[in-house]
Amino acid sequence: MSVNVAMARYGTTQAVEEERRMQAGPWSALLIDGALRDIRYRDVEVIRSVAFVVRDKDWGTCRPMPTGIAIDENEREFRIRYRARCANPDGHALSYDLSIVCDAGGALSFDASVTAHDAFLTARCGFCVLHPVDGVAGASARVEHGDGTREASAFAQLIDPWQPFMDIRSIEHDLACGFTVRCAFTGDVFEMEDQRNWSDASFKTYSRPLALPWPYTLDAGVTENQSVTLRVDAGNDARDSSSAARNERVTITLDTAQDAFETMPALGVAIAAGEIDDALAHLDLLEELAPRQLTLSFDPTSGHGVRELERFAELQRRSRIDAVLEYALPGVDEPCAELDALSVMIEAATLRIVGIVVSPSVHRQSNPPGSISPPCPPLDEVYRAARRAFPALRIGGGMLSYFTELNRKRPPLELVDWTTHATCPIVHAADDRSVMQTLEAIPHIARSCRALIGEQAYAIGPVSIGMRQNPYGSRVMPNPNGERIAMASFDPRQTALFGAAWLAGYAAALEGARVETFTLGALTGERGLADVADGVKRYPMFAVARALAAMAGWNRIAAVSNDRAGIACVAARNAQGQMRVVIANLTGKPRELRLEFRNVDASFEALLIDEEGARETEIDTPRPILLRPYACMIST
């Protein structure tokens, strides 16, 4: 891949991780960076990933440096062996030896032996097993605990705020095709968390328990061992599970005669205090985007005061866009005192807002199981004080961080007008496959949030690939070389075709969620839509965002597709019958699709954005459409 193509697709020249498909009888898996991904049995994904993971004290990933990789493969088995070395930010190191053995007629097993060379501070060190969500959420399960007792249960349909299964020696679940999948663990106490909370499309089994103190220290010179063993019982009644259709042409069907089932959300854009000057200097960019809402981030714990509110007021007046204030309640004084003081400052700054999101500042930090929550005023007291201080405004509740915390710290719904939360796709992993797979979790988040809030207004955002703030550690991760790094504030794919496709996929995944406002991470800067450091460079994501902004309030048209994970489609029409369509290739391979319309003219003009640039083209839908990797097509 040339430098220009890599930059166009990913915004970085960092090499895409190499994949090797391993096969032994009915088993297959992708070997990527020392881990097995997309583990299949008779071509059914049974486990999403098994990896040996080392985290630093802030939950950042310590990258392994494997050496001596040996791979043996034949029709009946494959074997993989290597040694890897990791270092944490303090410069302390550990090494582990890992072996993977797959027997075509039996099990797929993983064994690791890890030794710390120094006293090694870590938040986690061990195997992580990811179960996929599709076909697993709601499936029956049996758990064997460390004391030998057994528990009959099921994987949750709605997202579980806490660990669904604890003290796991083994767990097995049943798939619709008739398979029974079993995972067994040794070497530590394992438990499971529902990673859909963080928009990961998986259930994760890991060690050690979060109820134990973290970070913790691995003693120098001490060796620890772990193992994971996977087995699949296909049974005599298992149905044919081959996926012959996985690589067939994608077909998307749009029926414009159907009754409208929801309207498209208003598009918002977040403006942080440090981004006001750039926004004011590029009001034409804001006008071109045409969002329905500015989300103004105000955080007194970061030193924000009247000056920032005055600058927000200037931006709101000059842009003439409705504004909502995000307020991180400090919690130093009584809520009524802090909110009354905020009301006085807003009036003094002549800031005109249509709503305010109030959320305690301490709720931006995660409180995992076993941790002690910092002092926080009762939420009903917070929102009653907000009502008194701002009687004429809509009051938003929820989280300035992610759905995880909303799921654990739920606002009193009777005291708020809408509920909100953000998401970030690089909390746990930052490879291309994992980031795109987070889109599979968005419908689960939306359904789970709807179960919490009922018919109340629902907003999502700010969202971006890069992380705005780290709820799980003391910092976001630095990324000076523009690489794929989990928990980094800047992700280079935000600037590239990948980011545009991801945004289109996110909007498509919100189908059925009845979201009122969908807010993007920023207009400019690390999590924005354009680079204004030297002139104005609009990222490919800008074109998708502009199209979504234009569709606000239109009736969404349901898109029926045979490959939602590979091709995203967002379609809507307005009261005059005008239709707009956004389609994106979510994969790193060229894809061919056929677009079928019912009850509408089958040809239209479109803006095609791919590695060759942006250009107008005519789409004649009886003919197949070829989309290059991460290409986007927007009807004009």
Beta strands, then each sheet from edge to edge (+ up, - down):
strand 1: 20-24
strand 2: 27-32
strand 3: 35-41
strand 4: 44-55
strand 5: 65-73
strand 6: 77-87
strand 7: 93-103
strand 8: 108-116
strand 9: 120-122
strand 10: 124-132
strand 11: 140-145
strand 12: 150-154
strand 13: 165-174
strand 14: 180-186
strand 15: 190-194
strand 16: 202-206
strand 17: 216-218
strand 18: 223-233
strand 19: 250-255
strand 20: 266-271
strand 21: 293-298
strand 22: 323-329
strand 23: 355-360
strand 24: 394-402
strand 25: 418-423
strand 26: 457-463
strand 27: 517-520
strand 28: 530-531
strand 29: 537-538
strand 30: 555-557
strand 31: 559-561
strand 32: 567-573
strand 33: 579-585
strand 34: 591-598
strand 35: 603-610
strand 36: 613-620
strand 37: 625-627
strand 38: 632-635
sheet 1: 1+ 2- 3+ 4- 10+ 16- 15+ 13- 11+ 12-
sheet 2: 1+ 2- 3+ 4- 10+ 16- 15+ 13- 14+ 18- 8+ 7- 6+ 5-
sheet 3: 9+ 17-
sheet 4: 31+ 19- 34- 37+
sheet 5: 20+ 21+ 22+ 23+ 24+ 25+ 26+ 27+ 20+
sheet 6: 28+ 29-
sheet 7: 30+ 32- 33+ 38- 35+ 36-
end
